[in-house]
């Protein structure tokens, strides 16, 4: 499957290959990370998973995900909004760094933030 023209996706429904986000060839704008994939809980967004995905605008991270890894969405320069559940507990260093257009993040006050999580974004933590 050629994922370069993909606009929306739920992780686990489609296999785009490892390098699709690294080489900026995708057009995905909306991404939903589900609670389960094949009845297995999704508990983490791995480090670097979506970095440099320049077309990405909105991300929904469903229940069960408790950790967002280092640089997971780093340099997603068009990312504007991130919606997370209350299950999210940890966001590692620079996870959303250099997401220049990021304005909205429904912040759970109990999230442990690493260093420079929102560096060079429009989002400010309280």
N, C-alpha and C positions, 0 to 999 in steps of 0.2 A: 504494500500500500504506500502511495506517495502522500506523505503527511504535510508537505509544504503548503498546501492550500487549505489545511484544516483551520477552522475558525473557532470551534468550541469543542471541548473534550472533557470527559470524565476519565481520570486515570484508571487503567485497568480494562477499559473497553477497547483500547486501540494500542498497537505497538508501533511506535514511530522510530525506534532505534535510538541508540545512545547519543549519537552526535547531532540529532535534529535541532536541539536548542543551542548547542555550542556554536554551530556555524551560522546561526541567525537565519536559516532558510525557511522557518515555519511562519505562518501567518496567524497562529492561534492567538485569540484575544481574550477568551474567557476559559477559565480552567476550574474544574471542581475536583478536589481530592476527596474521595469517598471514605466512609467509615469502614467499609469492608471491600475486599477484592477476593472473589471466590470463597466467601465465608471466612476469610482470615482478616483480623483487624489490621487496619493501617495505623501504625502508632508513631511514625516518624516521616518527615520530609527530609530526605538525605542531603548531606552537604553538597552544594553545587548543583543540585538536581535541575534547576531551571535558570541558572544564571545566564545572562546575556540573551534571554528571550525577549528581544526588543519589541515584538508586537503585542505581548501580553499586557492587558489592561485591568482585568479583574480576576481575583482568585477567591474561591470559597474552600475553606479547609474544614471538613466535617468532623463529627464526633470521633473519638478514639485517638486522634492525632494529639500526642502530648508534647512533641518536640519538633522544632524546625531547625535543621542543621546549619552549620557555618556556610555563609555565602549562598544559601539555597536559592534566593531570588536576586542575588547581587547583579547590579547593572541591568535590571529590567527597566529600562529608562522610560517606558510609557505606562508602567504599572500605576494605576490611580487608586485602587481600593482593594483591601484585603479583609475578608470576613472570616472570623474564626469562632469555634465553639468554646465553651467553658472548659473543655478537656485540655486545652493547650496550656502547658505549664512552663515550658522553656523555649526561648528563642536564642540561638547561639550567635556568636560574633558576626557582625556585618551581614546578617541574613537578608536584610533589605537595603543594604548600603548602595548608594548611587542610583536608587530608584527615584529619579529627579522629580517625577510627577506624583509620587505617592502622597495623597492628602488624607485618605481615610483608612483607619485601622481600628476595628471595634475592640479596643484594648480591654482585656480582662485584667483587673488590678492585681491578680495573683500570679501573673506571668513573670518568671525570672528572666531578665534581659541580660544578654552578654554585652560585650563592648561594641560600640559603634553600630548597633542594630539598625538605627534609622539615620545613619550619617548621609548627608547630602540628599535628603528628602524634604518634602514640605510638611511631613508629619512631625509633631512634637509630642513627646511623652510628658505626662503630668508629673 
